[in-house]
């Protein structure tokens, strides 16, 4: 259990799908984490792929999948996720809140 800190998604949306990169504040790994997903109205799903060397925990790789909902103004995203990393194994009950900038 713990917090990964501030996360930034830089995404491009085409129709109902999106792709992009994920970064964490104060972490400059080797390469970038990739995010992809779908959005239908105010709800969506996503997958984050974290190759070796991109995570704040050195030498780890992993994958996260989750769902999210947008608020009425399409500015705030709240979501839940599960996943697994090579260093810590599976995890669940992850929660996130993000704001559009």
Secondary structure, 3 states (H helix, E strand, C coil): CCCCCCEEEEEEEECCEEEEEEEECCCCCCCCEEEEEEEECCEEEEEEEECCCCCCCCCCCEEEEEEEEECCCCCEEEEEEEEEECCCEEEEEEEEEEECC
